[in-house]
Amino acid sequence: MKHLIKTIRLIEKQIQPYAVPSVTKIAARRDPYQVLISCILSLRTKDKTTIEAAYRLFRVASNPASLVRLSRGRLEKLIYPVGFYRNKAKAILDISHKLIKTFNGKVPYKLEDLLAFKGVGLKTANLVLSLGFNIPAICVDTHVHRISNRLGWVKTKTPEETEKELKKILPRNEWIGINTTLVTFGQNLCLPILPFCSRCLAVNFCKRKGVYKSR
């Protein structure tokens, strides 16, 4: 793994022209609640749709107290057309009510507390910890899972396994940024099918696992 950090730096260099993921953009506001809600909106939804819905929502309700005053119907209209917007509206309302009732309107910064919210899985919880609170955590989504295996960093079958293995090999100061780096890389260059290997600066450090044809 001596080339791991060099590989990360090469990937970071080549993704500079591309837009960062929607949740990373929201995280620039330094508000854990908005990170949490935008994470929920982003599930199975394209970044452009997610960021537009998040901005519409936060202009009207940017914290739990203001959000619980919205009717479910109004909330659905604000976040439409994110995927499963009706289910997400219910989850967002439920989470906001629980934040007020149990956590004094503040998002908790413990993993077990975040996972106790209905609709919040490990990926979302880790993203809230890392981008919302700047607490070292590795968020493994499909991009991070795929690329970590493709590069040869890990040999895993599930995102949960990938998270555990990455924690063993990645320096702690790389944990927070790795999701943004690999998601941006995976959305623009290291695509699931026909990745742009000929343009990749890190190709000499990549095992190209599962790559049968590239560009």
Contacts in CASP RR format, 6 or more apart in sequence:
PFRMAT RR
TARGET T0000
AUTHOR 0000-0000-0000
METHOD contacts of the structure
MODEL  1
MKHLIKTIRLIEKQIQPYAVPSVTKIAARRDPYQVLISCILSLRTKDKTT
IEAAYRLFRVASNPASLVRLSRGRLEKLIYPVGFYRNKAKAILDISHKLI
KTFNGKVPYKLEDLLAFKGVGLKTANLVLSLGFNIPAICVDTHVHRISNR
LGWVKTKTPEETEKELKKILPRNEWIGINTTLVTFGQNLCLPILPFCSRC
LAVNFCKRKGVYKSR
1 153 0 8 1.000
1 169 0 8 1.000
3 205 0 8 1.000
4 153 0 8 1.000
4 169 0 8 1.000
4 170 0 8 1.000
5 171 0 8 1.000
5 174 0 8 1.000
6 205 0 8 1.000
7 151 0 8 1.000
7 202 0 8 1.000
7 205 0 8 1.000
7 206 0 8 1.000
8 174 0 8 1.000
8 178 0 8 1.000
8 181 0 8 1.000
10 201 0 8 1.000
10 202 0 8 1.000
10 205 0 8 1.000
11 181 0 8 1.000
11 182 0 8 1.000
11 185 0 8 1.000
11 201 0 8 1.000
11 202 0 8 1.000
12 181 0 8 1.000
13 201 0 8 1.000
14 185 0 8 1.000
14 189 0 8 1.000
14 199 0 8 1.000
14 200 0 8 1.000
14 201 0 8 1.000
14 202 0 8 1.000
15 181 0 8 1.000
15 184 0 8 1.000
15 185 0 8 1.000
15 188 0 8 1.000
15 189 0 8 1.000
18 184 0 8 1.000
18 187 0 8 1.000
18 188 0 8 1.000
19 25 0 8 1.000
19 47 0 8 1.000
19 184 0 8 1.000
20 180 0 8 1.000
20 184 0 8 1.000
21 42 0 8 1.000
21 47 0 8 1.000
21 179 0 8 1.000
21 180 0 8 1.000
21 183 0 8 1.000
21 184 0 8 1.000
21 187 0 8 1.000
22 38 0 8 1.000
22 42 0 8 1.000
22 47 0 8 1.000
22 48 0 8 1.000
22 50 0 8 1.000
22 51 0 8 1.000
22 54 0 8 1.000
23 35 0 8 1.000
23 38 0 8 1.000
23 39 0 8 1.000
23 42 0 8 1.000
23 50 0 8 1.000
23 127 0 8 1.000
23 131 0 8 1.000
24 131 0 8 1.000
24 180 0 8 1.000
25 51 0 8 1.000
26 34 0 8 1.000
26 35 0 8 1.000
26 38 0 8 1.000
26 51 0 8 1.000
26 54 0 8 1.000
27 35 0 8 1.000
27 131 0 8 1.000
27 132 0 8 1.000
30 132 0 8 1.000
31 62 0 8 1.000
31 132 0 8 1.000
32 106 0 8 1.000
32 107 0 8 1.000
32 109 0 8 1.000
32 128 0 8 1.000
32 132 0 8 1.000
32 133 0 8 1.000
33 62 0 8 1.000
33 63 0 8 1.000
33 64 0 8 1.000
33 99 0 8 1.000
33 106 0 8 1.000
33 107 0 8 1.000
34 54 0 8 1.000
34 58 0 8 1.000
34 62 0 8 1.000
35 127 0 8 1.000
35 128 0 8 1.000
35 131 0 8 1.000
35 132 0 8 1.000
36 95 0 8 1.000
36 107 0 8 1.000
36 114 0 8 1.000
36 120 0 8 1.000
36 124 0 8 1.000
36 128 0 8 1.000
36 132 0 8 1.000
37 54 0 8 1.000
37 57 0 8 1.000
37 58 0 8 1.000
37 67 0 8 1.000
37 92 0 8 1.000
37 95 0 8 1.000
38 50 0 8 1.000
38 51 0 8 1.000
38 54 0 8 1.000
39 120 0 8 1.000
39 124 0 8 1.000
39 127 0 8 1.000
39 128 0 8 1.000
40 88 0 8 1.000
40 91 0 8 1.000
40 92 0 8 1.000
40 95 0 8 1.000
40 119 0 8 1.000
40 120 0 8 1.000
40 124 0 8 1.000
41 50 0 8 1.000
41 53 0 8 1.000
41 54 0 8 1.000
41 57 0 8 1.000
41 79 0 8 1.000
41 82 0 8 1.000
41 88 0 8 1.000
42 50 0 8 1.000
42 82 0 8 1.000
43 83 0 8 1.000
43 84 0 8 1.000
43 88 0 8 1.000
43 124 0 8 1.000
44 83 0 8 1.000
44 84 0 8 1.000
45 53 0 8 1.000
45 82 0 8 1.000
45 83 0 8 1.000
47 187 0 8 1.000
49 81 0 8 1.000
49 82 0 8 1.000
49 83 0 8 1.000
50 82 0 8 1.000
53 78 0 8 1.000
53 79 0 8 1.000
53 80 0 8 1.000
53 81 0 8 1.000
53 82 0 8 1.000
56 78 0 8 1.000
56 79 0 8 1.000
57 67 0 8 1.000
57 75 0 8 1.000
57 78 0 8 1.000
57 79 0 8 1.000
60 66 0 8 1.000
60 70 0 8 1.000
60 78 0 8 1.000
61 67 0 8 1.000
61 69 0 8 1.000
61 70 0 8 1.000
63 105 0 8 1.000
64 96 0 8 1.000
64 97 0 8 1.000
64 99 0 8 1.000
64 100 0 8 1.000
64 105 0 8 1.000
65 100 0 8 1.000
65 105 0 8 1.000
67 75 0 8 1.000
67 92 0 8 1.000
67 93 0 8 1.000
67 96 0 8 1.000
68 93 0 8 1.000
68 96 0 8 1.000
68 97 0 8 1.000
68 100 0 8 1.000
70 78 0 8 1.000
70 93 0 8 1.000
72 89 0 8 1.000
72 90 0 8 1.000
72 93 0 8 1.000
73 89 0 8 1.000
75 89 0 8 1.000
75 92 0 8 1.000
75 93 0 8 1.000
76 85 0 8 1.000
76 86 0 8 1.000
76 89 0 8 1.000
79 85 0 8 1.000
79 88 0 8 1.000
79 89 0 8 1.000
79 92 0 8 1.000
82 88 0 8 1.000
91 118 0 8 1.000
91 119 0 8 1.000
94 117 0 8 1.000
94 118 0 8 1.000
95 117 0 8 1.000
95 118 0 8 1.000
95 119 0 8 1.000
95 120 0 8 1.000
98 117 0 8 1.000
99 105 0 8 1.000
99 106 0 8 1.000
99 107 0 8 1.000
103 113 0 8 1.000
107 114 0 8 1.000
107 128 0 8 1.000
107 132 0 8 1.000
108 114 0 8 1.000
109 129 0 8 1.000
109 133 0 8 1.000
109 135 0 8 1.000
111 125 0 8 1.000
111 126 0 8 1.000
111 129 0 8 1.000
111 137 0 8 1.000
114 120 0 8 1.000
114 121 0 8 1.000
114 124 0 8 1.000
114 125 0 8 1.000
114 128 0 8 1.000
114 129 0 8 1.000
115 121 0 8 1.000
115 122 0 8 1.000
115 125 0 8 1.000
120 128 0 8 1.000
122 159 0 8 1.000
122 160 0 8 1.000
122 163 0 8 1.000
123 139 0 8 1.000
123 140 0 8 1.000
123 141 0 8 1.000
123 159 0 8 1.000
125 137 0 8 1.000
126 137 0 8 1.000
126 138 0 8 1.000
126 139 0 8 1.000
126 140 0 8 1.000
126 163 0 8 1.000
127 137 0 8 1.000
127 139 0 8 1.000
127 179 0 8 1.000
129 135 0 8 1.000
129 137 0 8 1.000
130 136 0 8 1.000
130 137 0 8 1.000
130 138 0 8 1.000
130 139 0 8 1.000
130 175 0 8 1.000
130 176 0 8 1.000
130 177 0 8 1.000
130 179 0 8 1.000
131 176 0 8 1.000
131 179 0 8 1.000
131 180 0 8 1.000
134 176 0 8 1.000
135 176 0 8 1.000
136 172 0 8 1.000
136 173 0 8 1.000
136 175 0 8 1.000
136 176 0 8 1.000
137 175 0 8 1.000
137 176 0 8 1.000
138 144 0 8 1.000
138 163 0 8 1.000
138 166 0 8 1.000
138 167 0 8 1.000
138 170 0 8 1.000
138 175 0 8 1.000
138 178 0 8 1.000
138 179 0 8 1.000
139 179 0 8 1.000
140 148 0 8 1.000
140 159 0 8 1.000
140 160 0 8 1.000
140 162 0 8 1.000
140 163 0 8 1.000
140 166 0 8 1.000
140 179 0 8 1.000
141 159 0 8 1.000
141 179 0 8 1.000
141 183 0 8 1.000
142 159 0 8 1.000
143 182 0 8 1.000
143 183 0 8 1.000
143 185 0 8 1.000
143 186 0 8 1.000
143 187 0 8 1.000
143 190 0 8 1.000
144 159 0 8 1.000
144 162 0 8 1.000
144 166 0 8 1.000
144 178 0 8 1.000
144 179 0 8 1.000
144 182 0 8 1.000
144 183 0 8 1.000
145 156 0 8 1.000
145 158 0 8 1.000
145 159 0 8 1.000
145 162 0 8 1.000
146 186 0 8 1.000
146 190 0 8 1.000
146 192 0 8 1.000
147 182 0 8 1.000
147 185 0 8 1.000
147 186 0 8 1.000
147 190 0 8 1.000
148 154 0 8 1.000
148 156 0 8 1.000
148 162 0 8 1.000
148 165 0 8 1.000
148 166 0 8 1.000
148 182 0 8 1.000
149 155 0 8 1.000
149 156 0 8 1.000
149 162 0 8 1.000
149 209 0 8 1.000
149 210 0 8 1.000
150 190 0 8 1.000
150 195 0 8 1.000
150 206 0 8 1.000
150 207 0 8 1.000
150 208 0 8 1.000
150 209 0 8 1.000
150 210 0 8 1.000
150 211 0 8 1.000
151 202 0 8 1.000
151 205 0 8 1.000
151 206 0 8 1.000
151 207 0 8 1.000
151 209 0 8 1.000
152 206 0 8 1.000
152 207 0 8 1.000
152 209 0 8 1.000
153 165 0 8 1.000
153 166 0 8 1.000
153 169 0 8 1.000
154 161 0 8 1.000
154 162 0 8 1.000
154 165 0 8 1.000
154 166 0 8 1.000
154 169 0 8 1.000
155 209 0 8 1.000
156 162 0 8 1.000
156 165 0 8 1.000
166 175 0 8 1.000
166 178 0 8 1.000
167 175 0 8 1.000
170 178 0 8 1.000
182 190 0 8 1.000
186 192 0 8 1.000
189 195 0 8 1.000
189 196 0 8 1.000
189 199 0 8 1.000
189 200 0 8 1.000
190 196 0 8 1.000
190 200 0 8 1.000
194 213 0 8 1.000
194 214 0 8 1.000
194 215 0 8 1.000
195 211 0 8 1.000
195 214 0 8 1.000
195 215 0 8 1.000
196 214 0 8 1.000
196 215 0 8 1.000
197 203 0 8 1.000
197 206 0 8 1.000
197 208 0 8 1.000
197 211 0 8 1.000
197 214 0 8 1.000
197 215 0 8 1.000
198 214 0 8 1.000
198 215 0 8 1.000
199 215 0 8 1.000
200 206 0 8 1.000
208 214 0 8 1.000
END
